[in-house]
C-alpha cells in the first residue's frame, strides 16, 4: 500500500471549496452531495476530502466512478499530483486493486455490468466512493440499482455534479429527496456553488451567445417542399426539421457559422488569448467529419476530430488541451467533464436539446484562467435553445413527478435523432434537406438579448465578432448595451428619414415606422424589455438574469426568447412599474 497522502500537499482551495470542506468535516455523514458549476473545481475539492480521510484513517481506499473512459485517466492524473494513487486501468476481472494503489477509477457502465465485484472490493477495505457527475447513476434503472448495490457498504460516499437534475424520473442513488408544498420531490444538495456565484467570483468566464437564424428548405417523404425561417415559432416536428436542415454540412448555414466562429477565434487569439481553441459539438460521426473538412477549407488547417469509438481518442483530447491547434470537432465525448481550459469559442452544432446536455456542453467553455477571459458560443436560433442560454444562471434540482414542459417543445423527438452517433437518425428518413442560409439573429448575455437581425458579413455582425477577448462581465454588459442603443438609434433615424408614399396622408406615420411581421414585433418587444431590464440593473445592481426571472415569476410564461407577443407586452408593462 502506498503511503498516506498529506492534505497539506493539496493545492490552495477556493472560498467555496473551503466552505464545503468545513461543512463536510463538520457533518462526517455517510453521504454528501456537492453541486458546483462546471469549471469551479469539483475534482480538487473531492481529492482534498479523500486526502483528509486517508490521512486520518477514516478510510483505507478510494474508488472514483466517472462517466467516461477518458475521465478515468484525467481523474488518476489529478489524484497522483496530490499523492493519491488510483488505477485507471482496473477491469472487473481484476477483482482487487493492485497493492501499489490507494484504489481505482471505474465508469458507471463498468459498475453496472458487475456490481457484485465492486461490492466485494468496497467491503474488503473501508472505502470512500467519489461519484463524479452522479446524475449518470440514474441513466437507467439497472445502472442505479448497480451503483446502489456496489457502494451501499462504503464508509463514505461523496457525490459530485455540475447539473443536479435529469430529464427523467429515475431516482439518483445516494441523493436525498425532499417533498415540497406542491407534492413533488426535489433533490437536496449539501453544498451548492452555482454559475452566478462562480461568475461573480471570477472563477468562470462569462459566456456570450451568438444565435444565428436563416432560411431553411427541405423536402418531405411525400415530396412536398417546405421553407421556414429558423427560430420562428412553429410545431416541434417542423422545428426539428428546420434545425436539422441548418446543421446539414451540405447547406450554407454551417459554413457561414463556422466562418464567423473562426473569425471570432482569431480575434481572441490576437487580443490576449494566443492559445484560444474552438470546439464544434456535432450530432453524429458523419457530420463531425464533414464539419472538420469545412473547417480545413475555411482555415487552411486540419481540425482535430475526436470520435468516442476511435482508438486514441483520449490521447487526442489530451494533446489538443496541451497544444495550440485552432479547432476540435467531437460528438458527445467532449460534452462533459473533459478539461480543456483554452477552449474559448464553441459551435453548438448538435440537435441534443435537454437542459442537462446543454449545461454540460456549455460548461466546456467557462473554465477561467486569466482575469477578463470571455467565452463565445454560436448556436442555432431555436427558441428552446435560446431559453436555455437565457437561463444559464438558473439553479435546477432533480424533480420527481414533474409535469412535462409547458412550452410544448418535444425534447423526445430531437433526442431520438441523437440516439446513435453512427447513424444519421430517424428524422433523416423522413425528409431531405435542400438548402439553408445563416444570419445573425440575436446576442444573449446575462439573461438579456442584445442586437438586431443582421445579414451575415454585415458591419453589425462584424462588430459582435470583433468584441475584445478580455472583458469583465460588467464590461461585456456595458458594451453590448451601448451597441444596442447605437443600433436602435440608427434604425430610428433611418425610419424618420424615409420618404412617405405619394398618396399618404400628411399626418400618416411612415410605412416603415414599426415592425410589420410578427417576428419583427417580437424582436422589437424583446429589445424594449431588455432595455427596461438593463435600466433596472443599473438602478439596483441586480443581475439581468434575476430581473428576468422575477418578471417571469410575476407574469408567468417561458423565457423571453420563447415568449409570445402578449407575454412580452405584459412583462414590459410590469417592468415599467418596478421600483
C-alpha positions in Angstrom: 0.0 0.0 0.0 1.5 3.4 -0.9 2.0 6.0 1.9 -1.0 8.1 3.1 -1.2 11.4 1.4 -0.6 14.7 3.2 -3.6 17.0 2.9 -1.2 20.0 3.1 0.2 18.9 -0.2 -3.1 19.7 -1.9 -3.4 23.0 -3.9 -4.9 26.0 -2.2 -8.7 25.9 -2.1 -11.1 28.5 -3.4 -13.6 30.0 -1.0 -16.5 27.8 -1.9 -14.2 24.7 -1.6 -13.0 25.7 1.9 -16.6 26.3 3.0 -17.8 23.0 1.6 -14.8 21.2 3.2 -15.6 22.6 6.6 -19.2 21.6 6.2 -18.2 18.1 5.2 -15.7 17.6 8.0 -18.3 19.0 10.5 -21.0 16.6 9.4 -18.9 13.5 8.8 -22.0 11.9 7.3 -22.0 8.9 5.0 -23.5 10.8 2.1 -22.6 14.3 0.9 -23.8 15.9 -2.4 -21.7 18.8 -3.7 -23.2 20.8 -6.6 -20.7 23.1 -8.4 -20.9 24.6 -11.8 -18.6 23.2 -14.5 -15.2 24.7 -14.1 -15.5 25.5 -10.4 -13.1 22.8 -9.2 -15.1 19.8 -8.1 -12.2 17.4 -8.7 -9.8 19.5 -6.5 -12.5 19.6 -3.7 -13.1 15.8 -3.8 -9.4 14.9 -3.8 -8.9 17.2 -0.8 -11.6 15.3 1.1 -10.0 12.0 0.0 -6.6 13.1 1.3 -8.2 14.1 4.6 -10.0 10.8 5.1 -7.0 8.7 4.1 -4.6 10.7 6.3 -6.8 10.3 9.5 -7.5 6.7 8.8 -11.3 7.1 8.3 -10.9 5.2 5.0 -8.3 2.9 3.6 -9.2 3.0 -0.1 -10.8 5.3 -2.6 -13.0 4.4 -5.6 -13.9 7.1 -8.2 -16.8 6.5 -10.5 -16.6 8.6 -13.7 -18.9 8.9 -16.7 -16.4 8.0 -19.5 -13.1 6.1 -20.1 -11.3 9.4 -20.9 -12.2 10.8 -17.5 -10.7 7.8 -15.7 -7.3 8.9 -16.9 -8.0 12.5 -16.1 -9.0 11.6 -12.5 -6.0 9.3 -11.9 -3.6 12.1 -13.2 -5.2 14.7 -10.9 -5.1 12.4 -7.9 -1.5 11.5 -8.5 -0.5 15.1 -8.2 -1.7 15.2 -4.6 -0.2 11.9 -3.6 -3.3 9.7 -4.1 -2.5 6.8 -6.5 -5.6 5.5 -8.4 -5.6 2.7 -11.0 -7.4 3.9 -14.2 -6.9 0.5 -15.9 -8.8 -1.6 -13.4 -11.1 -4.1 -15.0 -14.0 -6.1 -13.5 -12.0 -9.3 -14.0 -9.2 -7.9 -11.7 -11.4 -8.3 -8.6 -9.0 -6.3 -6.4 -6.8 -3.2 -7.0 -3.1 -3.8 -7.0 -1.2 -3.0 -3.8 0.6 -0.1 -5.5 -2.7 1.9 -5.5 -5.0 3.6 -3.0 -7.9 2.5 -5.1 -9.2 2.6 -8.7 -11.2 4.7 -11.1 -14.1 3.0 -12.9 -17.1 4.0 -15.0 -20.8 3.8 -14.3 -21.2 1.3 -17.1 -18.4 -0.8 -15.7 -20.1 -0.9 -12.3 -23.4 -1.6 -13.8 -22.1 -4.7 -15.6 -20.7 -6.3 -12.4 -21.9 -4.6 -9.2 -21.0 -7.5 -7.0 -17.4 -7.3 -8.0 -17.3 -3.7 -6.8 -19.4 -4.5 -3.7 -16.7 -7.1 -2.6 -14.0 -4.5 -3.2 -15.9 -2.0 -1.1 -16.4 -4.4 1.7 -12.7 -5.5 1.8 -11.4 -2.1 2.9 -13.0 0.9 4.4 -13.8 2.9 1.3 -14.6 6.4 0.2 -16.6 6.4 -3.1 -16.5 9.6 -5.2 -19.4 9.6 -7.6 -18.4 12.1 -10.3 -21.4 13.6 -12.2 -23.7 11.5 -10.0 -26.8 12.2 -12.2 -25.4 9.5 -14.6 -26.2 6.9 -12.0 -29.8 7.3 -13.0 -29.2 6.8 -16.7 -31.0 3.5 -16.4 -32.7 1.7 -13.6 -30.1 -1.1 -13.9 -27.3 1.4 -13.5 -28.9 3.0 -10.5 -29.5 -0.4 -8.9 -26.0 -1.5 -9.7 -24.4 1.7 -8.1 -26.5 1.2 -5.0 -25.6 -2.5 -4.7 -21.9 -1.9 -5.2 -21.4 1.0 -2.9 -24.0 0.7 -0.2 -21.4 -0.8 2.2 -19.0 2.2 1.7 -17.9 4.1 4.8 -18.3 7.4 2.9 -19.9 8.5 -0.4 -19.2 11.9 -1.9 -21.4 12.7 -4.9 -20.4 15.5 -7.3 -22.3 17.1 -10.1 -22.5 20.4 -12.0 -26.0 19.6 -13.2 -28.1 18.0 -10.3 -31.1 17.3 -12.5 -32.3 14.8 -15.1 -35.0 14.8 -17.8 -36.5 11.5 -16.5 -37.7 10.3 -13.1 -35.1 7.7 -12.3 -34.1 8.5 -8.8 -30.4 9.2 -8.3 -28.8 6.7 -5.8 -27.5 8.2 -2.5 -29.2 11.5 -3.2 -31.8 12.8 -0.7 -35.2 14.0 -2.0 -37.5 16.3 -0.1 -41.2 16.7 -0.8 -42.2 20.3 -1.3 -45.6 22.1 -0.8 -46.6 21.1 -4.4 -46.2 17.4 -3.6 -43.1 17.0 -5.8 -39.9 15.5 -4.5 -36.7 17.5 -5.2 -33.1 16.5 -4.8 -31.4 18.1 -1.8 -27.8 19.3 -2.0 -25.4 19.7 0.9 -23.2 22.3 -0.8 -24.2 24.5 -3.8 -21.9 26.8 -5.9 -23.8 27.9 -9.0 -22.7 29.6 -12.2 -23.8 33.0 -11.0 -21.7 32.6 -7.8 -18.7 31.5 -9.8 -19.1 34.3 -12.3 -19.2 36.9 -9.5 -16.0 35.4 -8.0 -14.2 35.3 -11.3 -13.9 31.5 -11.2 -15.6 31.0 -14.6 -15.8 33.1 -17.7 -18.8 35.0 -18.9 -20.5 33.4 -22.0 -21.7 35.4 -24.9 -24.2 33.5 -27.1 -24.4 34.5 -30.8 -27.6 33.0 -32.2 -27.9 32.5 -35.9 -31.2 32.3 -37.8 -31.7 31.9 -41.6 -33.9 30.3 -44.2 -34.1 26.5 -44.3 -35.7 24.4 -47.1 -36.3 20.7 -47.2 -38.4 18.0 -49.0 -40.7 15.7 -47.0 -41.1 12.0 -47.7 -44.3 12.8 -49.5 -42.3 15.0 -51.9 -43.6 18.3 -50.6 -41.1 21.2 -50.2 -41.2 23.4 -47.1 -39.3 26.6 -46.4 -39.2 28.2 -43.0 -37.1 30.7 -41.1 -35.1 29.0 -38.3 -36.2 30.3 -34.9 -39.8 31.4 -35.7 -42.5 29.8 -33.5 -43.6 26.5 -35.1 -44.5 23.0 -34.2 -41.9 20.7 -32.6 -41.6 18.5 -35.7 -41.1 21.5 -38.1 -38.6 23.0 -35.6 -36.7 19.7 -35.6 -36.6 19.5 -39.4 -35.5 23.2 -39.8 -32.8 22.6 -37.1 -31.5 19.5 -38.9 -31.5 21.3 -42.2 -29.5 24.2 -40.8 -26.9 21.7 -39.4 -26.6 19.8 -42.7 -22.9 20.4 -43.8 -24.1 20.5 -47.4 -26.1 23.7 -46.9 -24.8 27.2 -46.4 -25.7 27.7 -42.7 -22.9 25.6 -41.2 -20.1 27.1 -43.5 -21.3 30.6 -42.7 -21.4 30.0 -39.0 -18.1 28.2 -38.9 -16.5 31.1 -40.8 -17.9 33.5 -38.3 -16.8 31.4 -35.3 -13.3 31.2 -36.7 -13.2 34.9 -37.2 -14.2 35.3 -33.5 -11.5 32.8 -32.5 -8.8 34.8 -34.4 -9.9 38.0 -32.6 -9.5 36.2 -29.2 -6.0 34.9 -30.3 -4.9 38.3 -31.3 -6.4 40.0 -28.2 -4.9 38.3 -25.2 -5.6 34.6 -25.6 -2.9 33.4 -28.0 -3.7 29.7 -27.5 -7.5 30.1 -27.6 -9.2 27.0 -29.1 -12.5 26.2 -30.6 -14.8 23.2 -30.3 -17.6 22.1 -32.6 -20.1 19.7 -30.9 -21.7 17.6 -33.7 -24.8 15.4 -33.7 -23.1 12.3 -35.3 -19.8 11.0 -36.6 -20.6 11.7 -40.3 -21.4 15.3 -39.5 -18.3 15.7 -37.3 -16.1 14.6 -40.2 -17.9 16.8 -42.6 -17.5 19.9 -40.3 -13.8 19.1 -40.0 -13.5 19.2 -43.8 -15.3 22.5 -43.9 -13.0 24.0 -41.2 -10.0 22.9 -43.1 -11.2 24.7 -46.2 -12.1 27.8 -44.2 -8.9 28.0 -42.1 -6.3 26.2 -44.1 -5.6 24.0 -41.1 -6.7 20.5 -40.2 -9.1 20.2 -37.3 -8.7 17.6 -34.7 -11.5 15.1 -34.8 -12.5 13.0 -31.7 -15.0 10.2 -32.0 -15.7 8.1 -29.0 -15.1 4.7 -30.6 -11.8 5.7 -32.1 -8.6 4.2 -30.7 -6.5 7.0 -29.2 -9.4 9.4 -28.7 -8.4 10.2 -25.1 -4.8 10.9 -26.3 -6.0 13.3 -29.0 -8.1 15.2 -26.4 -5.1 15.5 -24.1 -2.8 16.5 -26.9 -5.3 19.2 -28.0 -5.6 20.5 -24.5 -1.8 21.0 -24.3 -1.3 22.2 -27.9 -2.3 25.3 -29.8 -4.4 23.9 -32.7 -7.4 26.0 -33.6 -10.3 23.6 -33.8 -11.5 20.4 -32.2 -14.6 18.6 -33.6 -16.3 16.0 -31.5 -19.7 14.3 -31.0 -20.6 13.8 -27.3 -17.3 12.7 -25.8 -16.2 16.2 -25.0 -19.5 17.5 -23.8 -19.0 16.6 -20.1 -16.2 16.7 -17.6 -13.3 17.0 -20.1 -10.9 19.7 -19.0 -9.6 21.9 -21.9 -9.2 25.3 -20.3 -8.1 27.0 -23.5 -11.5 26.4 -25.2 -13.0 29.8 -25.7 -15.2 29.5 -28.8 -17.9 26.9 -29.4 -20.3 25.9 -32.1 -23.4 24.1 -30.8 -23.9 22.1 -34.0 -26.0 19.3 -32.4 -29.7 18.6 -32.1 -29.4 17.4 -28.5 -31.9 19.6 -26.6 -32.1 18.7 -23.0 -31.1 21.2 -20.3 -28.7 18.6 -18.9 -26.8 18.2 -22.2 -26.8 21.9 -22.9 -25.5 22.8 -19.5 -22.7 20.3 -19.7 -21.8 21.3 -23.2 -21.5 25.0 -22.4 -19.5 24.0 -19.3 -16.6 23.1 -21.6 -16.1 26.8 -22.3 -16.4 28.5 -18.9 -13.1 27.4 -17.2 -11.3 30.6 -16.3 -7.6 31.1 -16.4 -6.7 34.8 -16.7 -9.0 37.7 -15.4 -11.2 39.0 -18.2 -11.3 36.0 -20.4 -14.7 35.5 -22.1 -16.3 32.6 -24.0 -18.4 32.8 -27.1 -20.8 30.1 -28.2 -22.5 30.1 -31.6 -25.9 28.3 -31.7 -28.9 27.9 -33.9 -31.7 30.4 -33.2 -34.1 27.8 -31.9 -36.5 29.1 -29.1 -35.8 26.1 -26.9 -32.0 26.7 -27.0 -32.4 30.4 -26.6 -34.4 29.8 -23.5 -31.6 27.6 -22.1 -29.0 30.2 -23.0 -31.0 32.9 -21.2 -31.2 30.8 -18.1 -27.5 30.0 -17.7 -27.6 31.2 -14.1 -30.7 29.3 -13.1 -30.2 26.6 -10.4 -32.0 23.4 -11.0 -32.7 20.3 -9.0 -33.9 16.8 -10.0 -37.7 16.7 -9.6 -39.7 13.5 -9.4 -43.2 13.6 -10.7 -42.7 16.9 -12.5 -45.2 17.5 -15.4 -43.9 17.8 -19.0 -42.5 21.2 -20.1 -45.4 23.7 -20.7 -43.8 25.3 -23.7 -44.9 22.4 -26.0 -41.4 21.6 -27.1 -40.9 18.0 -27.7 -37.4 17.1 -26.3 -38.0 13.4 -27.1 -38.3 14.0 -30.8 -34.9 15.5 -31.0 -33.4 13.1 -28.6 -34.5 10.2 -30.9 -32.5 11.9 -33.6 -29.5 12.0 -31.3 -29.6 8.3 -30.2 -26.8 7.0 -32.5 -23.5 8.6 -33.4 -23.0 6.2 -36.3 -26.4 6.7 -38.0 -27.9 10.0 -39.1 -31.0 9.3 -37.1 -34.7 8.7 -37.6 -35.5 12.2 -38.9 -33.4 11.9 -42.0 -35.5 9.0 -43.3 -38.5 11.4 -43.2 -37.0 14.4 -45.1 -34.3 15.6 -47.4 -32.6 18.9 -46.7 -32.3 21.2 -49.7 -30.8 24.5 -48.7 -30.0 26.8 -45.8 -28.6 30.2 -45.1 -27.3 31.9 -41.9 -27.7 35.4 -40.5 -27.0 36.8 -37.0 -30.3 36.9 -35.2 -29.6 37.9 -31.6 -26.9 38.1 -28.9 -27.6 36.7 -25.4 -25.7 37.6 -22.3 -26.6 37.5 -18.6 -30.2 36.6 -19.4 -30.7 39.5 -21.7 -31.0 39.7 -25.5 -28.9 42.3 -27.4 -28.5 43.2 -31.1 -30.8 43.3 -34.1 -31.0 41.0 -37.1 -28.1 41.3 -39.4 -27.2 39.6 -42.6 -24.0 37.5 -42.5 -20.9 39.6 -43.2 -22.5 43.0 -42.5 -20.9 45.6 -40.2 -23.4 44.7 -37.4 -22.2 41.1 -37.3 -18.6 42.0 -37.6 -19.0 44.3 -34.6 -20.0 41.4 -32.4 -17.4 39.1 -33.9 -14.8 41.7 -33.1 -15.7 42.1 -29.4 -12.5 42.2 -27.3 -11.5 38.8 -25.9 -10.6 40.1 -22.4 -13.6 41.7 -20.7 -15.2 41.5 -17.3 -18.9 40.6 -17.1 -19.8 44.3 -16.4 -17.7 45.4 -19.3 -19.4 42.9 -21.6 -22.9 44.1 -20.5 -22.0 47.8 -20.8 -20.5 47.3 -24.3 -23.5 45.3 -25.6 -25.9 47.8 -24.1 -24.1 50.7 -25.8 -24.0 48.9 -29.2 -27.7 48.0 -28.9 -28.6 51.7 -28.2 -26.5 52.8 -31.1 -28.1 50.3 -33.5 -31.7 51.3 -32.3 -30.9 55.0 -32.7 -29.6 54.4 -36.2 -32.7 52.5 -37.1 -34.9 55.2 -35.7 -33.0 57.8 -37.7 -33.4 55.7 -40.8 -37.1 55.3 -40.3 -37.7 59.0 -39.7 -35.7 59.9 -42.9 -37.7 57.5 -45.1 -40.0 59.4 -47.6 -43.7 59.0 -47.2 -45.7 57.4 -50.0 -47.1 59.9 -52.5 -50.7 59.2 -51.6 -50.1 59.2 -47.9 -52.0 61.5 -45.5 -49.8 64.4 -44.2 -50.4 63.0 -40.7 -49.7 59.4 -41.5 -46.7 57.6 -40.0 -44.0 56.4 -42.3 -44.7 52.9 -43.7 -41.5 51.6 -42.0 -42.2 53.2 -38.7 -42.7 49.9 -36.9 -42.3 46.2 -37.2 -44.5 44.7 -39.8 -44.3 40.9 -39.2 -45.0 39.0 -36.0 -41.3 38.0 -35.9 -40.2 41.7 -36.2 -42.7 42.7 -33.5 -41.4 40.0 -31.1 -37.8 41.1 -31.6 -38.7 44.7 -31.1 -40.5 43.9 -27.9 -37.6 41.8 -26.6 -35.3 44.8 -27.2 -37.7 47.1 -25.4 -37.9 44.6 -22.5 -34.2 44.2 -22.3 -33.7 48.0 -22.2 -36.0 48.2 -19.2 -34.3 45.3 -17.5 -30.9 47.0 -18.1 -32.1 50.2 -16.7 -33.4 48.4 -13.6 -30.0 46.6 -13.3 -28.2 50.0 -13.2 -30.6 51.3 -10.6 -30.5 48.3 -8.3 -27.3 46.4 -9.1 -29.4 43.1 -9.5 -28.1 40.8 -12.3 -30.1 40.9 -15.5 -31.0 37.2 -15.1 -32.5 37.7 -11.7 -34.6 40.6 -13.0 -35.9 38.5 -15.9 -36.6 35.6 -13.5 -38.7 38.0 -11.3 -40.7 39.2 -14.3 -41.4 35.6 -15.2 -42.5 34.9 -11.7 -44.9 37.8 -11.7 -46.2 37.4 -15.2 -45.7 33.7 -15.9 -44.6 32.1 -19.2 -41.3 30.9 -20.7 -38.0 32.9 -21.1 -38.3 36.0 -23.3 -36.7 34.2 -26.3 -39.8 31.9 -26.3 -42.4 34.3 -25.1 -45.4 35.4 -27.2 -46.1 39.0 -28.1 -48.8 39.2 -25.4 -46.4 37.8 -22.7 -43.7 40.3 -23.7 -46.1 43.2 -23.6 -47.2 42.1 -20.1 -43.6 41.9 -18.9 -42.8 45.4 -20.4 -45.8 46.9 -18.5 -44.7 45.2 -15.3 -41.0 46.2 -15.7 -42.1 49.8 -16.1 -43.7 49.7 -12.6 -40.7 48.0 -10.9 -39.1 50.1 -8.2 
